[in-house]
Amino acid sequence: MSTSNPIPIRTDLVFRPAPHENGNNASPKAAGMFTRHKHTRSSYSDGSPLTAVSRNNSLSFRPLKRAMPSPDKTIAIINAGGRQAASMIRIATAVGYKVRAQLRNLEGVIATEVSTNPNVTVFVGELYLRKKADDNRDVTVNGHLPGILVNHDLISKLFTGAQLAFINTTFYGNELQIGEALADAAKKVGVQHYVYSSMPDHAKYNPDWPSLPLWAAKHDVEEYIRKIGLPATFVYTGIYNNNFTSLNYPLFCMELMPDGSFQWQAPFHQDAKLPWLDAEHDVGPAILQLFKDGPKKWDGKRIALAYECLSPVEVCRAFEEGLGRPVRYKRGPIALKVKVPEGYREQLEALEKLFSPDNDDPKKQPPYFGDQALESRCPDDALALWEGPRGLEEYAREIFPLEEEANGMTWMFDDEEDGLAFEDIHSAPTTIPEGNEDGEHDGDDDSVDEGLVMRGLKRDEEAWLA
């Protein structure tokens, strides 16, 4: 082994801060001001005789290691610009897996990251096709869409040579038909382990509960996968920590108030527990462990992939601790201040009925995952796969300000004496950009862009809620 200076490795992962002597992580020093932490930690304990040795020469004291073989398997992944898929691609390729990934387009920071990864073969295109070139309908509407077809050719190419698959279908095109076509293609090439990101159809658990259209479609896809006998595992992901934004997006708007505090308004009961997940940080390691364990252990099982169960009040408390400024929860209807795709609008309307703001009893709030038994396994299911999750408080402290900055906000740099720069609010996007399939904007077009996207000073274009 060479004893020359090790080459520093660049990583996009954000590591936890070193704890204080009392075991607690550092918090911002002043309310209303975000502090970027700089932490160092010695490679050895203070009592070690090796602490006097230069870290650059410390490799000479380590025993030789056997070469570790790289995995010889390829993973098929769709929706590679989404948070779940991008997390999986980062982790899988870092340890040697090859990936065949479908991207809707090459726009945005995540698409650039995926398409420039040397271990990823990218297939650019939609999983649906329009029968007529001049068909400009919103393809996010739930249900059968005549004239909107499945892109079987792209799907076939995606699965060629793949032994594993991580599939998170979305509402672009007919989700059920696309989900069935993906499962059929995987079955045809003999995929050994098919991990599907599913969600419940609440009406199947209680007829008094409405179905959430985007989730019910996933439930139907799950049933089809079981029907054809694919060796499969089904993960149910909690609410993304990453959904929060101070932009006027519905349901997860963390609104910046005139006094410098934040306010989150949603229909969830303030004391009812909800499952939470940091999708970018923790989906990849968990799914990778499923693949390592294999279908013999996980075939047919449902997994609650959430690392915290927090009520909205507890969520706001975690944000308050992380940001060092007041964060309040306001229970109320979902505010639609921007245009959203039709399919997502239908989802929000059904969600508000399911988690009614008129319900005064937290025990009567339906389980987020539909099945109370599944939800009760949070976070044990997830911790059995990956024991290093990023909690909501840590996300609020270390990541939320960075995402806000990428969206053009500057509140995290404003100190107490200067107050808040309220031009942030006025300069932030207030509508979802309108446009056609080519991304060209036309003020006379009443259609909305199919995807909710973030656009800011340091972010080209990034899918939201994917």
VMD Tcl script that draws the C-alpha trace (Angstrom):
set ca {
  {0.00 0.00 0.00}
  {1.31 3.41 -0.85}
  {2.27 5.70 2.04}
  {1.83 8.87 0.02}
  {-0.70 11.48 1.03}
  {-4.24 10.23 0.52}
  {-6.29 11.98 -2.11}
  {-9.23 13.83 -0.55}
  {-12.56 12.42 -1.63}
  {-15.32 14.85 -2.59}
  {-18.73 14.01 -1.23}
  {-22.16 15.62 -1.41}
  {-23.30 13.99 1.82}
  {-23.72 16.28 4.81}
  {-22.30 14.74 7.96}
  {-23.54 15.31 11.46}
  {-21.72 17.94 13.54}
  {-19.37 16.70 16.22}
  {-21.27 16.61 19.55}
  {-20.48 18.83 22.49}
  {-19.02 17.29 25.64}
  {-22.55 17.01 27.04}
  {-23.56 14.95 24.02}
  {-25.77 17.54 22.37}
  {-25.29 18.86 18.88}
  {-24.57 22.52 18.37}
  {-27.45 24.92 17.76}
  {-27.39 28.32 16.08}
  {-25.92 30.90 18.44}
  {-28.52 33.55 17.85}
  {-32.18 33.38 17.00}
  {-32.88 34.49 13.47}
  {-29.37 33.75 12.24}
  {-28.16 30.62 10.51}
  {-24.61 29.58 11.29}
  {-22.62 27.35 8.97}
  {-20.86 24.86 11.24}
  {-17.25 23.86 10.72}
  {-16.46 20.68 12.61}
  {-13.29 18.68 12.89}
  {-12.72 15.35 14.50}
  {-9.45 13.53 15.07}
  {-8.94 10.14 13.45}
  {-7.88 8.79 16.82}
  {-8.87 9.32 20.44}
  {-6.99 11.97 22.40}
  {-5.37 9.29 24.52}
  {-3.94 7.39 21.60}
  {-0.14 7.46 21.14}
  {-0.81 7.88 17.43}
  {-2.22 11.38 17.90}
  {1.28 12.78 17.65}
  {1.70 11.20 14.24}
  {0.83 13.27 11.18}
  {-2.54 12.27 9.74}
  {-0.87 12.22 6.32}
  {1.41 9.42 7.49}
  {-1.14 7.49 9.54}
  {-1.83 5.01 6.74}
  {1.55 3.43 7.36}
  {0.25 2.14 10.70}
  {-2.79 0.44 9.20}
  {-2.70 -3.21 8.14}
  {-3.03 -4.10 4.50}
  {-6.60 -4.70 3.38}
  {-7.88 -7.24 0.93}
  {-9.22 -5.82 -2.31}
  {-13.02 -5.67 -2.23}
  {-14.72 -6.87 -5.41}
  {-17.21 -4.49 -6.98}
  {-20.81 -5.70 -7.34}
  {-21.35 -7.20 -10.78}
  {-25.05 -6.30 -10.97}
  {-26.95 -3.58 -12.78}
  {-29.95 -1.72 -11.36}
  {-32.76 -0.35 -13.53}
  {-34.16 2.94 -12.16}
  {-36.87 5.27 -13.46}
  {-37.63 8.90 -12.61}
  {-33.93 9.39 -11.95}
  {-34.38 13.14 -11.42}
  {-36.51 12.52 -8.31}
  {-35.22 12.53 -4.77}
  {-35.70 8.81 -4.09}
  {-34.01 7.66 -7.29}
  {-31.17 10.18 -7.09}
  {-30.39 9.05 -3.55}
  {-30.29 5.43 -4.68}
  {-28.05 6.21 -7.66}
  {-25.52 8.10 -5.54}
  {-25.12 5.27 -3.05}
  {-25.28 2.34 -5.48}
  {-22.72 3.71 -7.93}
  {-20.40 4.73 -5.09}
  {-20.00 1.08 -4.11}
  {-19.69 -0.24 -7.65}
  {-23.15 -1.05 -8.97}
  {-24.01 -0.10 -12.54}
  {-27.25 1.76 -13.17}
  {-29.53 2.10 -16.17}
  {-31.57 5.23 -15.49}
  {-34.53 6.90 -17.19}
  {-34.63 10.71 -17.11}
  {-37.52 12.81 -18.40}
  {-35.00 15.37 -19.65}
  {-31.46 16.59 -18.97}
  {-32.47 19.86 -17.32}
  {-31.54 20.66 -13.74}
  {-28.87 19.95 -11.19}
  {-29.94 16.38 -10.38}
  {-30.26 15.39 -14.03}
  {-26.77 16.77 -14.63}
  {-25.41 14.82 -11.67}
  {-26.98 11.58 -12.85}
  {-26.10 11.96 -16.53}
  {-22.43 12.71 -15.80}
  {-21.99 9.75 -13.44}
  {-19.66 7.29 -15.25}
  {-21.47 4.28 -13.75}
  {-24.87 5.35 -15.12}
  {-26.29 4.65 -18.57}
  {-28.97 7.28 -19.16}
  {-32.13 6.91 -21.27}
  {-33.76 10.27 -21.87}
  {-37.46 10.34 -22.56}
  {-40.93 10.04 -21.11}
  {-42.41 6.71 -20.09}
  {-45.54 7.73 -21.98}
  {-46.16 8.66 -25.62}
  {-48.74 10.98 -27.18}
  {-50.59 9.30 -30.04}
  {-51.06 12.69 -31.71}
  {-48.26 15.22 -31.87}
  {-50.66 18.11 -31.28}
  {-52.16 16.53 -28.15}
  {-51.35 19.01 -25.35}
  {-53.53 17.56 -22.59}
  {-52.36 17.52 -18.98}
  {-51.07 13.96 -18.59}
  {-51.11 14.08 -14.78}
  {-54.88 13.51 -14.55}
  {-55.65 10.28 -12.75}
  {-57.21 7.40 -14.68}
  {-57.23 6.19 -18.25}
  {-56.08 8.76 -20.81}
  {-57.14 7.83 -24.38}
  {-54.37 8.63 -26.82}
  {-51.67 8.61 -24.12}
  {-49.67 5.42 -24.66}
  {-46.87 3.57 -22.89}
  {-43.32 3.96 -24.21}
  {-42.62 0.23 -24.39}
  {-39.46 0.71 -26.49}
  {-37.77 2.87 -23.86}
  {-38.86 0.53 -21.06}
  {-37.48 -2.50 -22.91}
  {-34.12 -0.80 -23.42}
  {-34.01 0.28 -19.78}
  {-34.26 -3.28 -18.45}
  {-31.84 -4.87 -20.92}
  {-29.03 -6.41 -18.88}
  {-30.51 -5.41 -15.50}
  {-30.65 -7.88 -12.60}
  {-32.19 -5.49 -10.04}
  {-34.72 -2.68 -10.18}
  {-35.80 0.25 -8.01}
  {-39.04 1.68 -9.37}
  {-40.86 4.82 -8.18}
  {-43.66 5.52 -10.65}
  {-45.13 9.03 -10.88}
  {-48.33 10.63 -12.18}
  {-46.92 11.49 -15.63}
  {-49.02 9.46 -18.07}
  {-51.25 6.61 -17.01}
  {-49.42 5.45 -13.89}
  {-51.14 2.08 -13.67}
  {-50.44 1.16 -17.29}
  {-46.83 2.32 -17.01}
  {-46.39 0.45 -13.73}
  {-47.71 -2.76 -15.28}
  {-45.47 -2.36 -18.34}
  {-42.41 -1.87 -16.14}
  {-43.22 -4.99 -14.13}
  {-43.79 -7.01 -17.31}
  {-40.43 -5.88 -18.74}
  {-38.66 -6.81 -15.50}
  {-40.33 -10.22 -15.49}
  {-39.34 -10.81 -19.12}
  {-35.61 -10.20 -18.53}
  {-35.59 -12.12 -15.24}
  {-34.97 -9.31 -12.74}
  {-33.90 -10.99 -9.50}
  {-35.20 -8.38 -7.04}
  {-37.75 -5.67 -7.83}
  {-38.12 -2.94 -5.20}
  {-41.24 -0.84 -5.74}
  {-41.96 2.44 -3.96}
  {-45.63 1.97 -3.15}
  {-48.35 3.82 -1.21}
  {-51.79 2.84 0.12}
  {-55.31 3.07 -1.22}
  {-57.00 4.20 1.98}
  {-60.48 3.17 0.77}
  {-59.29 -0.44 0.76}
  {-58.72 -0.21 4.52}
  {-61.85 1.75 5.41}
  {-64.72 2.52 3.01}
  {-65.32 5.80 4.84}
  {-61.88 7.02 3.82}
  {-61.41 8.56 0.36}
  {-58.78 7.20 -2.00}
  {-55.89 9.51 -2.73}
  {-55.68 9.16 -6.52}
  {-51.90 9.27 -6.87}
  {-51.40 6.80 -4.04}
  {-54.23 4.49 -5.09}
  {-52.55 4.05 -8.48}
  {-49.38 2.87 -6.74}
  {-51.43 0.42 -4.68}
  {-52.90 -1.03 -7.90}
  {-49.41 -1.36 -9.39}
  {-48.29 -3.19 -6.25}
  {-51.16 -5.65 -6.60}
  {-50.22 -6.31 -10.23}
  {-46.57 -6.96 -9.31}
  {-47.72 -9.52 -6.76}
  {-50.10 -11.08 -9.30}
  {-47.39 -11.81 -11.90}
  {-45.03 -13.29 -9.31}
  {-42.09 -10.90 -9.49}
  {-39.64 -11.34 -6.57}
  {-40.46 -7.94 -5.09}
  {-40.32 -5.78 -1.97}
  {-42.56 -2.77 -1.36}
  {-41.34 0.31 0.49}
  {-43.79 2.90 1.82}
  {-41.96 6.21 2.21}
  {-42.86 8.75 4.87}
  {-43.30 12.47 4.24}
  {-40.09 13.93 2.86}
  {-38.24 16.37 5.10}
  {-37.16 17.87 1.78}
  {-40.72 18.89 0.86}
  {-40.59 22.01 3.04}
  {-39.99 25.31 1.27}
  {-40.77 28.96 1.92}
  {-42.06 29.22 -1.66}
  {-45.83 29.39 -1.98}
  {-46.15 25.71 -2.84}
  {-49.16 23.89 -1.36}
  {-49.21 21.74 1.79}
  {-45.53 22.13 2.79}
  {-45.03 25.89 2.59}
  {-42.93 27.01 5.56}
  {-44.06 30.62 5.29}
  {-41.66 33.37 6.33}
  {-43.56 35.78 8.58}
  {-42.94 39.54 9.10}
  {-41.50 38.95 12.60}
  {-38.84 36.57 11.25}
  {-40.61 33.39 12.33}
  {-41.95 30.61 10.12}
  {-45.47 29.21 9.94}
  {-46.59 25.87 8.51}
  {-50.28 25.46 7.66}
  {-51.73 22.01 6.89}
  {-54.90 20.01 7.63}
  {-53.17 17.37 9.80}
  {-54.22 17.22 13.44}
  {-51.60 19.04 15.44}
  {-51.11 16.13 17.88}
  {-51.40 13.16 15.51}
  {-48.17 11.40 14.61}
  {-46.95 11.28 10.99}
  {-44.02 9.32 9.49}
  {-41.01 11.34 8.23}
  {-38.06 10.56 5.98}
  {-35.10 12.47 4.61}
  {-35.42 11.12 1.07}
  {-32.13 12.41 -0.33}
  {-30.07 11.16 2.60}
  {-31.71 7.90 3.61}
  {-33.56 6.22 0.74}
  {-30.38 5.08 -1.03}
  {-28.72 3.29 1.90}
  {-31.98 1.55 2.88}
  {-32.72 0.27 -0.62}
  {-29.12 -0.83 -1.07}
  {-29.44 -3.01 2.05}
  {-32.57 -4.60 0.60}
  {-30.60 -5.57 -2.48}
  {-27.74 -6.91 -0.38}
  {-30.10 -9.04 1.72}
  {-31.93 -10.21 -1.38}
  {-35.48 -11.40 -2.09}
  {-35.09 -14.52 0.04}
  {-35.43 -12.27 3.10}
  {-37.70 -9.53 1.76}
  {-39.83 -11.04 -1.04}
  {-43.44 -9.84 -0.82}
  {-42.93 -7.75 2.30}
  {-44.04 -4.18 2.91}
  {-41.58 -1.88 4.67}
  {-42.40 1.37 6.44}
  {-39.51 3.56 5.30}
  {-39.66 6.39 7.83}
  {-37.19 7.25 10.58}
  {-39.27 9.54 12.78}
  {-42.92 9.69 13.85}
  {-43.65 13.31 14.73}
  {-46.81 15.35 15.13}
  {-46.99 18.70 13.29}
  {-46.29 20.46 16.60}
  {-43.17 18.31 17.07}
  {-42.13 18.98 13.48}
  {-42.28 22.73 14.10}
  {-40.34 22.28 17.34}
  {-37.61 20.41 15.45}
  {-37.46 23.18 12.85}
  {-37.34 25.77 15.63}
  {-34.39 24.03 17.28}
  {-32.61 23.65 13.97}
  {-33.16 27.19 12.68}
  {-32.94 29.04 15.96}
  {-36.10 31.04 15.32}
  {-39.79 30.52 16.14}
  {-41.74 28.07 13.98}
  {-45.50 27.75 14.49}
  {-48.07 25.25 13.25}
  {-51.45 26.46 12.01}
  {-54.08 23.85 11.33}
  {-56.17 24.75 8.35}
  {-57.10 23.98 4.76}
  {-54.51 23.47 2.04}
  {-53.80 26.85 0.48}
  {-53.52 26.81 -3.32}
  {-51.64 30.01 -4.13}
  {-49.99 28.72 -7.30}
  {-51.05 26.72 -10.34}
  {-50.44 23.00 -9.98}
  {-50.88 20.06 -12.35}
  {-54.44 18.71 -12.44}
  {-53.43 15.34 -11.04}
  {-51.72 16.92 -8.05}
  {-54.69 19.23 -7.45}
  {-56.97 16.18 -7.26}
  {-54.54 14.58 -4.82}
  {-54.56 17.64 -2.55}
  {-58.36 17.82 -2.54}
  {-58.64 14.15 -1.54}
  {-55.90 14.51 1.06}
  {-57.75 17.38 2.73}
  {-60.86 15.19 2.97}
  {-58.85 12.27 4.39}
  {-56.99 14.39 6.94}
  {-59.91 16.71 7.60}
  {-59.09 19.92 9.50}
  {-62.51 19.51 11.16}
  {-61.47 16.33 12.97}
  {-60.87 17.21 16.63}
  {-59.67 13.79 17.77}
  {-56.06 12.86 16.89}
  {-56.91 9.17 17.39}
  {-59.42 9.39 14.54}
  {-56.89 10.64 12.00}
  {-56.33 7.85 9.46}
  {-52.86 6.27 9.42}
  {-50.67 7.88 6.78}
  {-49.83 4.42 5.41}
  {-53.45 3.26 5.59}
  {-52.51 0.15 7.55}
  {-52.06 0.89 11.27}
  {-49.97 -2.26 11.71}
  {-47.53 -1.07 9.05}
  {-47.38 2.43 10.50}
  {-46.72 1.07 13.98}
  {-43.48 -0.42 12.67}
  {-41.98 3.07 12.23}
  {-39.07 3.52 12.66}
  {-38.12 -0.12 13.39}
  {-38.52 -1.27 9.79}
  {-36.30 1.50 8.48}
  {-33.65 1.16 11.20}
  {-33.32 -2.54 10.39}
  {-31.98 -1.43 6.99}
  {-30.00 1.74 7.74}
  {-28.97 3.06 11.15}
  {-27.57 6.44 10.18}
  {-30.59 8.57 9.22}
  {-30.74 12.36 9.12}
  {-33.47 13.61 11.43}
  {-35.74 16.57 10.85}
  {-33.93 18.86 13.29}
  {-30.62 18.15 11.61}
  {-32.21 18.69 8.21}
  {-33.63 22.04 9.34}
  {-30.27 23.15 10.70}
  {-27.94 22.01 7.94}
  {-29.90 21.47 4.73}
  {-33.05 23.60 4.69}
  {-31.11 26.91 4.59}
  {-28.98 25.59 1.72}
  {-32.06 24.62 -0.29}
  {-33.62 27.98 0.45}
  {-30.45 29.75 -0.72}
  {-30.55 27.68 -3.92}
  {-34.06 29.02 -4.47}
  {-32.84 32.60 -4.21}
  {-33.64 33.31 -0.56}
  {-31.30 35.25 1.73}
  {-33.09 35.14 5.08}
  {-30.46 32.80 6.53}
  {-27.82 35.54 6.17}
  {-29.81 38.34 7.82}
  {-28.79 39.09 11.41}
  {-31.07 40.31 14.16}
  {-30.11 43.98 13.89}
  {-30.68 44.26 10.16}
  {-33.91 42.27 10.22}
  {-35.19 40.24 7.32}
  {-34.69 41.06 3.67}
  {-38.32 40.97 2.58}
  {-37.37 41.29 -1.04}
  {-36.90 37.51 -0.69}
  {-40.64 37.10 -0.50}
  {-41.42 39.44 -3.35}
  {-38.78 38.03 -5.68}
  {-39.67 34.37 -5.09}
  {-41.76 32.54 -7.70}
  {-45.48 32.83 -6.96}
  {-46.73 30.64 -9.78}
  {-45.67 27.37 -11.28}
  {-44.11 28.32 -14.64}
  {-46.35 27.65 -17.61}
  {-44.99 26.06 -20.74}
  {-45.20 23.42 -23.43}
  {-43.29 20.17 -23.77}
  {-40.23 21.99 -25.05}
  {-40.10 24.32 -22.08}
  {-40.90 27.38 -24.18}
  {-43.19 29.76 -22.30}
  {-46.28 31.14 -23.93}
  {-48.35 33.64 -22.03}
  {-51.47 32.74 -24.02}
  {-51.32 29.07 -23.08}
  {-53.66 28.18 -20.22}
  {-51.99 24.83 -19.61}
  {-49.67 24.39 -16.66}
  {-46.23 22.87 -16.67}
  {-46.52 19.15 -15.92}
  {-44.02 19.25 -13.08}
  {-43.63 21.35 -9.98}
  {-40.13 22.76 -10.27}
  {-37.75 24.86 -8.23}
  {-36.02 27.70 -10.04}
  {-33.64 30.04 -8.27}
  {-30.33 31.83 -8.28}
  {-28.33 28.65 -7.78}
  {-30.77 26.05 -9.09}
  {-31.41 25.60 -12.81}
  {-34.52 23.44 -12.57}
  {-35.38 20.70 -10.16}
  {-38.39 18.44 -9.77}
  {-40.34 18.82 -6.53}
  {-42.24 16.14 -4.64}
  {-40.79 13.38 -6.84}
}
mol new
graphics top color blue
foreach p $ca { graphics top sphere $p radius 0.5 }
foreach p [lrange $ca 0 end-1] q [lrange $ca 1 end] { graphics top cylinder $p $q radius 0.2 }
display resetview
